[in-house]
Amino acid sequence: MEILKWYSIENFAREIGDPNPCVRALKKATMLRDRLYVTEKTPRSVKNLLFILRLLCKHRVNRTLLVVLRQEIRELKWELGRTKASLSLARDAITFYKETSWVEVEFPKENSKD
C-alpha cells in the first residue's frame, strides 16, 4: 500500500472527497502550473498559492476528522452512562439479594393426610 504525503491531491481527494471545492481548486492550480511552467521555473506567487490551497485542504481534513472524533466521544459518553446505569442496577440487585437471603421466611406447612 502506497503511503500518501499529507499535501498530495490524492490524499485530499480520499479524505474529504473529490467534489470538494478545495480539492478541485488545488487540482486546477496544479494543472495550470504544469501546463504553463513546463520549461521555466515556477514563480513564487504560484508556489505560495498552491501552498495556501494545500493548507486549506488540510484544514478541511482536520475539521472533518474532528467532527468524527467528537461524534465518537459523544457515543462513548452515552455508552458509559448506559453502562453505569446497568452497573448500578446490578449492584442494587446484589444488595437486595444479600439482604433477603439472611431473612428466614417461614412458609405455612400443608396439612397432608397420609
N, C-alpha and C positions, 0 to 999 in steps of 0.2 A: 504494500500500500504506500502510495506516494504521500509524503508529508508536505502540505502546502504552507507557504510562508504567510504570515498574517496579512501582508499587503497585496497578495495576489488576487486578481479578479475572480479566479475560480473559487477561492476560499470565500470571498464575499458573496458570490452567487449561490454557493452551497449553504452558507449560514443564514442569509436574510432573503434569499430568493432572487431570481433573475429579473422579474418585472419591477424590481425596486428602482425608483428614480436615481438613487445614488449610484447603484451599480451600473445603470445604463449610462449615466454621465461619465463615469470612470471609463467605461468601455469606449465611448465616443472620443473622449480625450486621448486615450492611448492609441486609438486607431488613427486619429488626426496626427498625433505626434509621429507615429510610424510612417504615415504617408508623406507628411510634409518635410520631415527632417531625416530623410534616409541617408544622405551623404554628409550633411553638415551636422555640427554639434547642436544638441537641443538647448534652446535658450533657458536661462534660469527661471524666467517667468512661467514657462510651460512646466518645468520641473516642480516649481512651487505649487502650481495649480493641481498637478497630479498628486502631490504630497497632501495638500489640503483635502482633495476628494477622497484619498485613502483614509485620512484621519476621520472624515465624516462617516465613511462606511464602517470604520472600526467602532466609532461611537454608536452607530446604529446596531451593530452586532452586540456590543456590550449592553446596550439598553434592552435589546430583545432577551439576552441571556439573563439580565437582572429581573425582568418580568417573570421569566420561567422559574428562576430560583425563588423569588418571592412567593409565587404560587405554591411551589413545593413546601416552603416553610409554613405557609398557611395550612396546607393539608396535613403536614406533620403535627402542627399545633392542635388541629381538630382531632387527629388520631390520638394524640397524647391526652386530650381531655376525655375522649371516649374510654381510653384505657384506664385512666384514673378513676372514672366513674364505675367501671366494671370491677376494678380492684377494691374500691370502697364497698360495693355491694357484696363482693366475696368476703371481705373482712367482716362485714356485718353478719353475713350468714354464718361464718365460723364462730363468732362470739355468741350468736343466738344458739347455735348447736351446743357449744360448751356450757352455756347457762342451762339449757333444757336437759342436757344429759346427766347433770348432777341431781336433778329433781326426780324423786321416785314417784311414779304415778301408780296408783292402785286402781286396778280395773275390777269391777264387780264380778264375782265368780258366778257362773251359771249353776243353777240347781239342776243337776242331771241325775236322773234316777237310773241306777244300774241294775 
